[in-house]
Amino acid sequence: MDNIQLPRPLVNTLLHQAQISPEREICGLIGALNGTPVSVYPVANVADHPDMLFRMAPQEQIAAMRRLREAG
């Protein structure tokens, strides 16, 4: 299995999301172009215990997947 390296701007975006709600696991999708991560699509965590579990909001996940597909 290959390691995935996230570019610094994506890491900063993820860290910012985590800092906004440090008591919750963050969720979302990462889009890639030719195997290189290029975008982040945050999705709300709707788990019963978001402090230790994650469950993506279904409609937001579908919307993020749609945006991924539209972006190619």
N, C-alpha and C positions, 0 to 999 in steps of 0.2 A: 504494500500500500504506500502510495506517495504521500509525502507531507504537503499540506496546503499552507502557503505563506500568504498572509493578508497584508496588503499594502498599508502603510501607516495611516493614510486618510480613513480607510475602513476601520482600522483598529480604534482610531480616535472617535469615530461615530459610535462604535459599539461601547466604548468606555463612557462616552457621554450619556448614552441610553441607560447604562448601568448606574451612573452617578445620579441620574434624575430620580430613580426609585431603587435605592440600594437594598431595600427589604424584599425585592421581588426578582425572580429569575427573568431575564429578558428573552424575548422570542423574536424570530423573524427569519427571513431568507436572505441568502447572499447570492447575487447573480454573478456569473462568470462569462468571460468572452475568451474562447479558445483555451479554456482551462485556467484562466487567470481571474481571480475575484476582482470585480470592478464596481459593484453596487450593493447597498444594504437596503432591505425592505423590512422595517420593523412591523411586528404584529403583536397585538395585545396578548398578555398572558392571562388566561381565564381559569387557571387551575384552582382547585379548592384550597390548596396550600401553596400559593405562589412564592412563598419564602423558600421552599425546598423542591418544588415541582414546576413543570411547565406544561401548558396546554395552549396551543395557539387558538385564538378566536377563529372559528371556522370561516365566517364571511370575510374577515380580514385576510386570512390565509389565501382564500380564493382570489381576492382582489390583488394581493401581492403577486400571486402566480400569474394572473392576467397581465399585470404590469411587466413582469419578467418576460413573458412571451412577447408582448408588444415591443419591448426593448431589444428583442432578438437574443 
